[in-house]
Amino acid sequence: MTTSELQALACPDCPASITSQRSTGAEGPILVVGVEHAGTCPWAAAYVPAEGYVLAVAGGLLLHTIG
């Protein structure tokens, strides 16, 4: 995915910061994507616990945090 495609995953009403890096998992290469939501993000306030949220998907990890 391109940086602009990753940024499009952020909430439309949240100035989230998106980062990505390639890493190696137990079964080979993976993409790790981090989404740091603004403290005012309504979606993150409703769904992301204070310690953050990690979602494992095929070929990668998606990390949500509140900044």
BAPATOR-913883 format. One record per atom (N, C-alpha, C): residue number from 1; atom name; z negated, x, y; residue in one letter. Coordinates in nm, 4 decimals. Atoms other than C-alpha are relative to their C-alpha. Layout:
N
<rec><num>NUM</num><atome>CA</atome><zz>Z</zz><xx>X</xx><yy>Y</yy><residu>A</residu></rec>
...
REM end
This chain:
67
<rec><num>1</num><atome>N</atome><zz>0.0000</zz><xx>0.0838</xx><yy>-0.1181</yy><residu>M</residu></rec>
<rec><num>1</num><atome>CA</atome><zz>0.0000</zz><xx>0.0000</xx><yy>0.0000</yy><residu>M</residu></rec>
<rec><num>1</num><atome>C</atome><zz>0.0000</zz><xx>0.0884</xx><yy>0.1247</yy><residu>M</residu></rec>
<rec><num>2</num><atome>N</atome><zz>0.0000</zz><xx>-0.0724</xx><yy>-0.1267</yy><residu>T</residu></rec>
<rec><num>2</num><atome>CA</atome><zz>0.0629</zz><xx>0.1130</xx><yy>0.3532</yy><residu>T</residu></rec>
<rec><num>2</num><atome>C</atome><zz>-0.1274</zz><xx>-0.0331</xx><yy>0.0773</yy><residu>T</residu></rec>
<rec><num>3</num><atome>N</atome><zz>0.1174</zz><xx>0.0246</xx><yy>-0.0830</yy><residu>T</residu></rec>
<rec><num>3</num><atome>CA</atome><zz>-0.2112</zz><xx>0.1336</xx><yy>0.6163</yy><residu>T</residu></rec>
<rec><num>3</num><atome>C</atome><zz>0.0067</zz><xx>-0.1373</xx><yy>0.0641</yy><residu>T</residu></rec>
<rec><num>4</num><atome>N</atome><zz>-0.0116</zz><xx>0.1314</xx><yy>-0.0639</yy><residu>S</residu></rec>
<rec><num>4</num><atome>CA</atome><zz>-0.0768</zz><xx>-0.1761</xx><yy>0.7922</yy><residu>S</residu></rec>
<rec><num>4</num><atome>C</atome><zz>-0.0180</zz><xx>-0.1127</xx><yy>-0.1011</yy><residu>S</residu></rec>
<rec><num>5</num><atome>N</atome><zz>0.0220</zz><xx>0.1006</xx><yy>0.1039</yy><residu>E</residu></rec>
<rec><num>5</num><atome>CA</atome><zz>-0.0733</zz><xx>-0.3696</xx><yy>0.4629</yy><residu>E</residu></rec>
<rec><num>5</num><atome>C</atome><zz>-0.1482</zz><xx>-0.0110</xx><yy>-0.0332</yy><residu>E</residu></rec>
<rec><num>6</num><atome>N</atome><zz>0.1440</zz><xx>0.0027</xx><yy>0.0238</yy><residu>L</residu></rec>
<rec><num>6</num><atome>CA</atome><zz>-0.4344</zz><xx>-0.2687</xx><yy>0.4024</yy><residu>L</residu></rec>
<rec><num>6</num><atome>C</atome><zz>-0.0729</zz><xx>-0.0676</xx><yy>0.1149</yy><residu>L</residu></rec>
<rec><num>7</num><atome>N</atome><zz>0.0641</zz><xx>0.0609</xx><yy>-0.1169</yy><residu>Q</residu></rec>
<rec><num>7</num><atome>CA</atome><zz>-0.5336</zz><xx>-0.3678</xx><yy>0.7575</yy><residu>Q</residu></rec>
<rec><num>7</num><atome>C</atome><zz>0.0197</zz><xx>-0.1507</xx><yy>-0.0008</yy><residu>Q</residu></rec>
<rec><num>8</num><atome>N</atome><zz>-0.0262</zz><xx>0.1436</xx><yy>0.0069</yy><residu>A</residu></rec>
<rec><num>8</num><atome>CA</atome><zz>-0.3763</zz><xx>-0.7089</xx><yy>0.6960</yy><residu>A</residu></rec>
<rec><num>8</num><atome>C</atome><zz>-0.0971</zz><xx>-0.0717</xx><yy>-0.0935</yy><residu>A</residu></rec>
<rec><num>9</num><atome>N</atome><zz>0.0985</zz><xx>0.0598</xx><yy>0.0890</yy><residu>L</residu></rec>
<rec><num>9</num><atome>CA</atome><zz>-0.6409</zz><xx>-0.7657</xx><yy>0.4262</yy><residu>L</residu></rec>
<rec><num>9</num><atome>C</atome><zz>-0.1285</zz><xx>-0.0362</xx><yy>0.0729</yy><residu>L</residu></rec>
<rec><num>10</num><atome>N</atome><zz>0.1216</zz><xx>0.0282</xx><yy>-0.0758</yy><residu>A</residu></rec>
<rec><num>10</num><atome>CA</atome><zz>-0.9131</zz><xx>-0.7744</xx><yy>0.6921</yy><residu>A</residu></rec>
<rec><num>10</num><atome>C</atome><zz>0.0025</zz><xx>-0.1436</xx><yy>0.0507</yy><residu>A</residu></rec>
<rec><num>11</num><atome>N</atome><zz>0.0116</zz><xx>0.1351</xx><yy>-0.0535</yy><residu>C</residu></rec>
<rec><num>11</num><atome>CA</atome><zz>-1.0396</zz><xx>-1.1060</xx><yy>0.8228</yy><residu>C</residu></rec>
<rec><num>11</num><atome>C</atome><zz>0.0728</zz><xx>-0.0083</xx><yy>0.1345</yy><residu>C</residu></rec>
<rec><num>12</num><atome>N</atome><zz>-0.0734</zz><xx>0.0094</xx><yy>-0.1265</yy><residu>P</residu></rec>
<rec><num>12</num><atome>CA</atome><zz>-0.8211</zz><xx>-1.2320</xx><yy>1.1087</yy><residu>P</residu></rec>
<rec><num>12</num><atome>C</atome><zz>-0.0914</zz><xx>-0.0057</xx><yy>0.1223</yy><residu>P</residu></rec>
<rec><num>13</num><atome>N</atome><zz>0.0911</zz><xx>0.0114</xx><yy>-0.1142</yy><residu>D</residu></rec>
<rec><num>13</num><atome>CA</atome><zz>-1.1281</zz><xx>-1.2964</xx><yy>1.3280</yy><residu>D</residu></rec>
<rec><num>13</num><atome>C</atome><zz>-0.1072</zz><xx>0.1091</xx><yy>-0.0005</yy><residu>D</residu></rec>
<rec><num>14</num><atome>N</atome><zz>0.0968</zz><xx>-0.1091</xx><yy>0.0103</yy><residu>C</residu></rec>
<rec><num>14</num><atome>CA</atome><zz>-1.3045</zz><xx>-0.9665</xx><yy>1.2480</yy><residu>C</residu></rec>
<rec><num>14</num><atome>C</atome><zz>0.0718</zz><xx>0.1329</xx><yy>0.0241</yy><residu>C</residu></rec>
<rec><num>15</num><atome>N</atome><zz>-0.0615</zz><xx>-0.1317</xx><yy>-0.0217</yy><residu>P</residu></rec>
<rec><num>15</num><atome>CA</atome><zz>-1.2222</zz><xx>-0.6207</xx><yy>1.3846</yy><residu>P</residu></rec>
<rec><num>15</num><atome>C</atome><zz>-0.0454</zz><xx>0.0999</xx><yy>-0.1065</yy><residu>P</residu></rec>
<rec><num>16</num><atome>N</atome><zz>0.0433</zz><xx>-0.0847</xx><yy>0.1118</yy><residu>A</residu></rec>
<rec><num>16</num><atome>CA</atome><zz>-1.2805</zz><xx>-0.4648</xx><yy>1.0409</yy><residu>A</residu></rec>
<rec><num>16</num><atome>C</atome><zz>0.0715</zz><xx>0.1342</xx><yy>0.0026</yy><residu>A</residu></rec>
<rec><num>17</num><atome>N</atome><zz>-0.0567</zz><xx>-0.1329</xx><yy>0.0159</yy><residu>S</residu></rec>
<rec><num>17</num><atome>CA</atome><zz>-1.2205</zz><xx>-0.0995</xx><yy>0.9756</yy><residu>S</residu></rec>
<rec><num>17</num><atome>C</atome><zz>0.0359</zz><xx>0.0169</xx><yy>-0.1473</yy><residu>S</residu></rec>
<rec><num>18</num><atome>N</atome><zz>-0.0478</zz><xx>-0.0162</xx><yy>0.1364</yy><residu>I</residu></rec>
<rec><num>18</num><atome>CA</atome><zz>-1.0136</zz><xx>-0.0262</xx><yy>0.6638</yy><residu>I</residu></rec>
<rec><num>18</num><atome>C</atome><zz>0.0219</zz><xx>0.1485</xx><yy>-0.0285</yy><residu>I</residu></rec>
<rec><num>19</num><atome>N</atome><zz>-0.0265</zz><xx>-0.1365</xx><yy>0.0443</yy><residu>T</residu></rec>
<rec><num>19</num><atome>CA</atome><zz>-1.0175</zz><xx>0.3059</xx><yy>0.4782</yy><residu>T</residu></rec>
<rec><num>19</num><atome>C</atome><zz>0.0502</zz><xx>-0.0046</xx><yy>-0.1438</yy><residu>T</residu></rec>
<rec><num>20</num><atome>N</atome><zz>-0.0452</zz><xx>-0.0062</xx><yy>0.1391</yy><residu>S</residu></rec>
<rec><num>20</num><atome>CA</atome><zz>-0.8491</zz><xx>0.4087</xx><yy>0.1569</yy><residu>S</residu></rec>
<rec><num>20</num><atome>C</atome><zz>0.0122</zz><xx>0.1454</xx><yy>-0.0428</yy><residu>S</residu></rec>
<rec><num>21</num><atome>N</atome><zz>-0.0195</zz><xx>-0.1332</xx><yy>0.0561</yy><residu>Q</residu></rec>
<rec><num>21</num><atome>CA</atome><zz>-0.8356</zz><xx>0.7088</xx><yy>-0.0697</yy><residu>Q</residu></rec>
<rec><num>21</num><atome>C</atome><zz>0.0315</zz><xx>-0.0123</xx><yy>-0.1476</yy><residu>Q</residu></rec>
<rec><num>22</num><atome>N</atome><zz>-0.0296</zz><xx>-0.0057</xx><yy>0.1433</yy><residu>R</residu></rec>
<rec><num>22</num><atome>CA</atome><zz>-0.6988</zz><xx>0.7950</xx><yy>-0.4092</yy><residu>R</residu></rec>
<rec><num>22</num><atome>C</atome><zz>-0.1107</zz><xx>0.0778</xx><yy>-0.0680</yy><residu>R</residu></rec>
<rec><num>23</num><atome>N</atome><zz>0.1050</zz><xx>-0.0650</xx><yy>0.0761</yy><residu>S</residu></rec>
<rec><num>23</num><atome>CA</atome><zz>-0.9516</zz><xx>0.8925</xx><yy>-0.6722</yy><residu>S</residu></rec>
<rec><num>23</num><atome>C</atome><zz>0.0373</zz><xx>-0.0078</xx><yy>-0.1475</yy><residu>S</residu></rec>
<rec><num>24</num><atome>N</atome><zz>-0.0246</zz><xx>0.0056</xx><yy>0.1435</yy><residu>T</residu></rec>
<rec><num>24</num><atome>CA</atome><zz>-0.9793</zz><xx>0.9251</xx><yy>-1.0483</yy><residu>T</residu></rec>
<rec><num>24</num><atome>C</atome><zz>-0.1113</zz><xx>-0.0793</xx><yy>-0.0659</yy><residu>T</residu></rec>
<rec><num>25</num><atome>N</atome><zz>0.0957</zz><xx>0.0801</xx><yy>0.0741</yy><residu>G</residu></rec>
<rec><num>25</num><atome>CA</atome><zz>-1.1477</zz><xx>0.6636</xx><yy>-1.2630</yy><residu>G</residu></rec>
<rec><num>25</num><atome>C</atome><zz>-0.0023</zz><xx>0.0420</xx><yy>-0.1457</yy><residu>G</residu></rec>
<rec><num>26</num><atome>N</atome><zz>0.0134</zz><xx>-0.0314</xx><yy>0.1420</yy><residu>A</residu></rec>
<rec><num>26</num><atome>CA</atome><zz>-1.2348</zz><xx>0.6629</xx><yy>-1.6326</yy><residu>A</residu></rec>
<rec><num>26</num><atome>C</atome><zz>0.1337</zz><xx>-0.0042</xx><yy>-0.0728</yy><residu>A</residu></rec>
<rec><num>27</num><atome>N</atome><zz>-0.1290</zz><xx>0.0143</xx><yy>0.0673</yy><residu>E</residu></rec>
<rec><num>27</num><atome>CA</atome><zz>-0.8798</zz><xx>0.5624</xx><yy>-1.7206</yy><residu>E</residu></rec>
<rec><num>27</num><atome>C</atome><zz>0.1174</zz><xx>0.0538</xx><yy>0.0813</yy><residu>E</residu></rec>
<rec><num>28</num><atome>N</atome><zz>-0.1078</zz><xx>-0.0595</xx><yy>-0.0782</yy><residu>G</residu></rec>
<rec><num>28</num><atome>CA</atome><zz>-0.6838</zz><xx>0.7587</xx><yy>-1.4618</yy><residu>G</residu></rec>
<rec><num>28</num><atome>C</atome><zz>-0.0147</zz><xx>-0.0258</xx><yy>0.1482</yy><residu>G</residu></rec>
<rec><num>29</num><atome>N</atome><zz>0.0059</zz><xx>0.0124</xx><yy>-0.1457</yy><residu>P</residu></rec>
<rec><num>29</num><atome>CA</atome><zz>-0.5931</zz><xx>0.7355</xx><yy>-1.0935</yy><residu>P</residu></rec>
<rec><num>29</num><atome>C</atome><zz>-0.0320</zz><xx>-0.1429</xx><yy>0.0442</yy><residu>P</residu></rec>
<rec><num>30</num><atome>N</atome><zz>0.0328</zz><xx>0.1291</xx><yy>-0.0598</yy><residu>I</residu></rec>
<rec><num>30</num><atome>CA</atome><zz>-0.7378</zz><xx>0.4547</xx><yy>-0.8824</yy><residu>I</residu></rec>
<rec><num>30</num><atome>C</atome><zz>0.0090</zz><xx>0.0109</xx><yy>0.1515</yy><residu>I</residu></rec>
<rec><num>31</num><atome>N</atome><zz>0.0030</zz><xx>0.0076</xx><yy>-0.1455</yy><residu>L</residu></rec>
<rec><num>31</num><atome>CA</atome><zz>-0.7221</zz><xx>0.3448</xx><yy>-0.5199</yy><residu>L</residu></rec>
<rec><num>31</num><atome>C</atome><zz>-0.1338</zz><xx>-0.0616</xx><yy>0.0389</yy><residu>L</residu></rec>
<rec><num>32</num><atome>N</atome><zz>0.1283</zz><xx>0.0505</xx><yy>-0.0488</yy><residu>V</residu></rec>
<rec><num>32</num><atome>CA</atome><zz>-1.0566</zz><xx>0.2995</xx><yy>-0.3434</yy><residu>V</residu></rec>
<rec><num>32</num><atome>C</atome><zz>0.0218</zz><xx>-0.0449</xx><yy>0.1441</yy><residu>V</residu></rec>
<rec><num>33</num><atome>N</atome><zz>-0.0194</zz><xx>0.0571</xx><yy>-0.1334</yy><residu>V</residu></rec>
<rec><num>33</num><atome>CA</atome><zz>-1.0371</zz><xx>0.0681</xx><yy>-0.0416</yy><residu>V</residu></rec>
<rec><num>33</num><atome>C</atome><zz>-0.1349</zz><xx>-0.0471</xx><yy>0.0517</yy><residu>V</residu></rec>
<rec><num>34</num><atome>N</atome><zz>0.1244</zz><xx>0.0417</xx><yy>-0.0645</yy><residu>G</residu></rec>
<rec><num>34</num><atome>CA</atome><zz>-1.3310</zz><xx>0.0225</xx><yy>0.1943</yy><residu>G</residu></rec>
<rec><num>34</num><atome>C</atome><zz>0.0310</zz><xx>-0.0877</xx><yy>0.1196</yy><residu>G</residu></rec>
<rec><num>35</num><atome>N</atome><zz>-0.0133</zz><xx>0.0904</xx><yy>-0.1142</yy><residu>V</residu></rec>
<rec><num>35</num><atome>CA</atome><zz>-1.3577</zz><xx>-0.2671</xx><yy>0.4378</yy><residu>V</residu></rec>
<rec><num>35</num><atome>C</atome><zz>-0.1368</zz><xx>-0.0071</xx><yy>0.0669</yy><residu>V</residu></rec>
<rec><num>36</num><atome>N</atome><zz>0.1245</zz><xx>0.0081</xx><yy>-0.0752</yy><residu>E</residu></rec>
<rec><num>36</num><atome>CA</atome><zz>-1.6301</zz><xx>-0.2274</xx><yy>0.7001</yy><residu>E</residu></rec>
<rec><num>36</num><atome>C</atome><zz>0.0158</zz><xx>-0.1105</xx><yy>0.1041</yy><residu>E</residu></rec>
<rec><num>37</num><atome>N</atome><zz>-0.0083</zz><xx>0.1167</xx><yy>-0.0881</yy><residu>H</residu></rec>
<rec><num>37</num><atome>CA</atome><zz>-1.6728</zz><xx>-0.5650</xx><yy>0.8656</yy><residu>H</residu></rec>
<rec><num>37</num><atome>C</atome><zz>-0.0906</zz><xx>0.0177</xx><yy>0.1211</yy><residu>H</residu></rec>
<rec><num>38</num><atome>N</atome><zz>0.0856</zz><xx>0.0013</xx><yy>-0.1184</yy><residu>A</residu></rec>
<rec><num>38</num><atome>CA</atome><zz>-1.8135</zz><xx>-0.6117</xx><yy>1.2148</yy><residu>A</residu></rec>
<rec><num>38</num><atome>C</atome><zz>-0.1235</zz><xx>-0.0840</xx><yy>-0.0311</yy><residu>A</residu></rec>
<rec><num>39</num><atome>N</atome><zz>0.1222</zz><xx>0.0761</xx><yy>0.0198</yy><residu>G</residu></rec>
<rec><num>39</num><atome>CA</atome><zz>-2.1697</zz><xx>-0.7407</xx><yy>1.2294</yy><residu>G</residu></rec>
<rec><num>39</num><atome>C</atome><zz>0.0140</zz><xx>-0.1466</xx><yy>0.0361</yy><residu>G</residu></rec>
<rec><num>40</num><atome>N</atome><zz>-0.0228</zz><xx>0.1387</xx><yy>-0.0427</yy><residu>T</residu></rec>
<rec><num>40</num><atome>CA</atome><zz>-2.0306</zz><xx>-1.0595</xx><yy>1.3845</yy><residu>T</residu></rec>
<rec><num>40</num><atome>C</atome><zz>0.0989</zz><xx>-0.0747</xx><yy>-0.0887</yy><residu>T</residu></rec>
<rec><num>41</num><atome>N</atome><zz>-0.1005</zz><xx>0.0617</xx><yy>0.0868</yy><residu>C</residu></rec>
<rec><num>41</num><atome>CA</atome><zz>-1.7846</zz><xx>-1.1336</xx><yy>1.1023</yy><residu>C</residu></rec>
<rec><num>41</num><atome>C</atome><zz>-0.0614</zz><xx>-0.1183</xx><yy>-0.0768</yy><residu>C</residu></rec>
<rec><num>42</num><atome>N</atome><zz>0.0580</zz><xx>0.1152</xx><yy>0.0682</yy><residu>P</residu></rec>
<rec><num>42</num><atome>CA</atome><zz>-1.8522</zz><xx>-1.4889</xx><yy>0.9759</yy><residu>P</residu></rec>
<rec><num>42</num><atome>C</atome><zz>0.0184</zz><xx>0.0059</xx><yy>-0.1521</yy><residu>P</residu></rec>
<rec><num>43</num><atome>N</atome><zz>-0.0218</zz><xx>-0.0096</xx><yy>0.1451</yy><residu>W</residu></rec>
<rec><num>43</num><atome>CA</atome><zz>-1.7000</zz><xx>-1.4207</xx><yy>0.6309</yy><residu>W</residu></rec>
<rec><num>43</num><atome>C</atome><zz>-0.0991</zz><xx>0.0967</xx><yy>-0.0619</yy><residu>W</residu></rec>
<rec><num>44</num><atome>N</atome><zz>0.0929</zz><xx>-0.0993</xx><yy>0.0530</yy><residu>A</residu></rec>
<rec><num>44</num><atome>CA</atome><zz>-1.9079</zz><xx>-1.1078</xx><yy>0.5771</yy><residu>A</residu></rec>
<rec><num>44</num><atome>C</atome><zz>-0.1430</zz><xx>-0.0516</xx><yy>0.0044</yy><residu>A</residu></rec>
<rec><num>45</num><atome>N</atome><zz>0.1353</zz><xx>0.0556</xx><yy>-0.0103</yy><residu>A</residu></rec>
<rec><num>45</num><atome>CA</atome><zz>-2.2237</zz><xx>-1.2839</xx><yy>0.6984</yy><residu>A</residu></rec>
<rec><num>45</num><atome>C</atome><zz>-0.0275</zz><xx>-0.0982</xx><yy>-0.1139</yy><residu>A</residu></rec>
<rec><num>46</num><atome>N</atome><zz>0.0160</zz><xx>0.0998</xx><yy>0.1059</yy><residu>A</residu></rec>
<rec><num>46</num><atome>CA</atome><zz>-2.1647</zz><xx>-1.5526</xx><yy>0.4365</yy><residu>A</residu></rec>
<rec><num>46</num><atome>C</atome><zz>0.0067</zz><xx>0.0599</xx><yy>-0.1400</yy><residu>A</residu></rec>
<rec><num>47</num><atome>N</atome><zz>-0.0286</zz><xx>-0.0465</xx><yy>0.1356</yy><residu>Y</residu></rec>
<rec><num>47</num><atome>CA</atome><zz>-2.0512</zz><xx>-1.3395</xx><yy>0.1411</yy><residu>Y</residu></rec>
<rec><num>47</num><atome>C</atome><zz>-0.0393</zz><xx>0.1435</xx><yy>-0.0339</yy><residu>Y</residu></rec>
<rec><num>48</num><atome>N</atome><zz>0.0292</zz><xx>-0.1405</xx><yy>0.0285</yy><residu>V</residu></rec>
<rec><num>48</num><atome>CA</atome><zz>-2.1468</zz><xx>-0.9716</xx><yy>0.1770</yy><residu>V</residu></rec>
<rec><num>48</num><atome>C</atome><zz>-0.1505</zz><xx>0.0241</xx><yy>0.0134</yy><residu>V</residu></rec>
<rec><num>49</num><atome>N</atome><zz>0.1432</zz><xx>-0.0290</xx><yy>-0.0109</yy><residu>P</residu></rec>
<rec><num>49</num><atome>CA</atome><zz>-2.5066</zz><xx>-0.8779</xx><yy>0.0927</yy><residu>P</residu></rec>
<rec><num>49</num><atome>C</atome><zz>-0.0244</zz><xx>0.1240</xx><yy>0.0860</yy><residu>P</residu></rec>
<rec><num>50</num><atome>N</atome><zz>0.0344</zz><xx>-0.1114</xx><yy>-0.0901</yy><residu>A</residu></rec>
<rec><num>50</num><atome>CA</atome><zz>-2.6875</zz><xx>-0.6261</xx><yy>0.3155</yy><residu>A</residu></rec>
<rec><num>50</num><atome>C</atome><zz>0.0343</zz><xx>0.1357</xx><yy>-0.0597</yy><residu>A</residu></rec>
<rec><num>51</num><atome>N</atome><zz>-0.0292</zz><xx>-0.1289</xx><yy>0.0645</yy><residu>E</residu></rec>
<rec><num>51</num><atome>CA</atome><zz>-2.6358</zz><xx>-0.3463</xx><yy>0.0593</yy><residu>E</residu></rec>
<rec><num>51</num><atome>C</atome><zz>0.1482</zz><xx>0.0199</xx><yy>-0.0282</yy><residu>E</residu></rec>
<rec><num>52</num><atome>N</atome><zz>-0.1433</zz><xx>-0.0114</xx><yy>0.0228</yy><residu>G</residu></rec>
<rec><num>52</num><atome>CA</atome><zz>-2.2606</zz><xx>-0.4126</xx><yy>0.0419</yy><residu>G</residu></rec>
<rec><num>52</num><atome>C</atome><zz>0.0420</zz><xx>-0.0671</xx><yy>-0.1287</yy><residu>G</residu></rec>
<rec><num>53</num><atome>N</atome><zz>-0.0569</zz><xx>0.0698</xx><yy>0.1142</yy><residu>Y</residu></rec>
<rec><num>53</num><atome>CA</atome><zz>-2.0324</zz><xx>-0.5497</xx><yy>-0.2258</yy><residu>Y</residu></rec>
<rec><num>53</num><atome>C</atome><zz>0.1135</zz><xx>0.0851</xx><yy>-0.0548</yy><residu>Y</residu></rec>
<rec><num>54</num><atome>N</atome><zz>-0.1059</zz><xx>-0.0773</xx><yy>0.0646</yy><residu>V</residu></rec>
<rec><num>54</num><atome>CA</atome><zz>-1.8087</zz><xx>-0.3686</xx><yy>-0.4755</yy><residu>V</residu></rec>
<rec><num>54</num><atome>C</atome><zz>0.0712</zz><xx>-0.0906</xx><yy>-0.0995</yy><residu>V</residu></rec>
<rec><num>55</num><atome>N</atome><zz>-0.0809</zz><xx>0.0781</xx><yy>0.0915</yy><residu>L</residu></rec>
<rec><num>55</num><atome>CA</atome><zz>-1.5251</zz><xx>-0.5408</xx><yy>-0.6580</yy><residu>L</residu></rec>
<rec><num>55</num><atome>C</atome><zz>0.0929</zz><xx>0.0950</xx><yy>-0.0737</yy><residu>L</residu></rec>
<rec><num>56</num><atome>N</atome><zz>-0.0892</zz><xx>-0.0832</xx><yy>0.0815</yy><residu>A</residu></rec>
<rec><num>56</num><atome>CA</atome><zz>-1.3543</zz><xx>-0.3585</xx><yy>-0.9444</yy><residu>A</residu></rec>
<rec><num>56</num><atome>C</atome><zz>0.1211</zz><xx>-0.0835</xx><yy>-0.0375</yy><residu>A</residu></rec>
<rec><num>57</num><atome>N</atome><zz>-0.1264</zz><xx>0.0672</xx><yy>0.0325</yy><residu>V</residu></rec>
<rec><num>57</num><atome>CA</atome><zz>-0.9898</zz><xx>-0.4597</xx><yy>-0.9828</yy><residu>V</residu></rec>
<rec><num>57</num><atome>C</atome><zz>0.0874</zz><xx>0.0977</xx><yy>-0.0776</yy><residu>V</residu></rec>
<rec><num>58</num><atome>N</atome><zz>-0.0899</zz><xx>-0.0868</xx><yy>0.0760</yy><residu>A</residu></rec>
<rec><num>58</num><atome>CA</atome><zz>-0.7103</zz><xx>-0.3252</xx><yy>-1.1993</yy><residu>A</residu></rec>
<rec><num>58</num><atome>C</atome><zz>0.0541</zz><xx>0.1098</xx><yy>0.0913</yy><residu>A</residu></rec>
<rec><num>59</num><atome>N</atome><zz>-0.0523</zz><xx>-0.1136</xx><yy>-0.0763</yy><residu>G</residu></rec>
<rec><num>59</num><atome>CA</atome><zz>-0.6325</zz><xx>0.0216</xx><yy>-1.0671</yy><residu>G</residu></rec>
<rec><num>59</num><atome>C</atome><zz>-0.0770</zz><xx>0.0356</xx><yy>0.1244</yy><residu>G</residu></rec>
<rec><num>60</num><atome>N</atome><zz>0.0705</zz><xx>-0.0371</xx><yy>-0.1212</yy><residu>G</residu></rec>
<rec><num>60</num><atome>CA</atome><zz>-0.8980</zz><xx>0.0318</xx><yy>-0.7991</yy><residu>G</residu></rec>
<rec><num>60</num><atome>C</atome><zz>-0.1347</zz><xx>-0.0647</xx><yy>0.0189</yy><residu>G</residu></rec>
<rec><num>61</num><atome>N</atome><zz>0.1278</zz><xx>0.0557</xx><yy>-0.0431</yy><residu>L</residu></rec>
<rec><num>61</num><atome>CA</atome><zz>-1.2206</zz><xx>-0.0529</xx><yy>-0.6250</yy><residu>L</residu></rec>
<rec><num>61</num><atome>C</atome><zz>0.0163</zz><xx>-0.0507</xx><yy>0.1421</yy><residu>L</residu></rec>
<rec><num>62</num><atome>N</atome><zz>0.0013</zz><xx>0.0554</xx><yy>-0.1349</yy><residu>L</residu></rec>
<rec><num>62</num><atome>CA</atome><zz>-1.2668</zz><xx>-0.2735</xx><yy>-0.3185</yy><residu>L</residu></rec>
<rec><num>62</num><atome>C</atome><zz>-0.1453</zz><xx>-0.0091</xx><yy>0.0421</yy><residu>L</residu></rec>
<rec><num>63</num><atome>N</atome><zz>0.1382</zz><xx>-0.0043</xx><yy>-0.0490</yy><residu>L</residu></rec>
<rec><num>63</num><atome>CA</atome><zz>-1.5846</zz><xx>-0.2075</xx><yy>-0.1193</yy><residu>L</residu></rec>
<rec><num>63</num><atome>C</atome><zz>-0.0087</zz><xx>-0.0746</xx><yy>0.1343</yy><residu>L</residu></rec>
<rec><num>64</num><atome>N</atome><zz>0.0241</zz><xx>0.0715</xx><yy>-0.1246</yy><residu>H</residu></rec>
<rec><num>64</num><atome>CA</atome><zz>-1.7105</zz><xx>-0.4478</xx><yy>0.1480</yy><residu>H</residu></rec>
<rec><num>64</num><atome>C</atome><zz>-0.1376</zz><xx>0.0395</xx><yy>0.0512</yy><residu>H</residu></rec>
<rec><num>65</num><atome>N</atome><zz>0.1275</zz><xx>-0.0302</xx><yy>-0.0659</yy><residu>T</residu></rec>
<rec><num>65</num><atome>CA</atome><zz>-1.9834</zz><xx>-0.3400</xx><yy>0.3914</yy><residu>T</residu></rec>
<rec><num>65</num><atome>C</atome><zz>0.0003</zz><xx>-0.0640</xx><yy>0.1379</yy><residu>T</residu></rec>
<rec><num>66</num><atome>N</atome><zz>0.0129</zz><xx>0.0525</xx><yy>-0.1365</yy><residu>I</residu></rec>
<rec><num>66</num><atome>CA</atome><zz>-2.1145</zz><xx>-0.4662</xx><yy>0.7230</yy><residu>I</residu></rec>
<rec><num>66</num><atome>C</atome><zz>-0.0450</zz><xx>0.1152</xx><yy>0.0881</yy><residu>I</residu></rec>
<rec><num>67</num><atome>N</atome><zz>0.0268</zz><xx>-0.1142</xx><yy>-0.0861</yy><residu>G</residu></rec>
<rec><num>67</num><atome>CA</atome><zz>-2.1104</zz><xx>-0.2110</xx><yy>1.0026</yy><residu>G</residu></rec>
<rec><num>67</num><atome>C</atome><zz>-0.0881</zz><xx>-0.0251</xx><yy>0.1151</yy><residu>G</residu></rec>
REM end
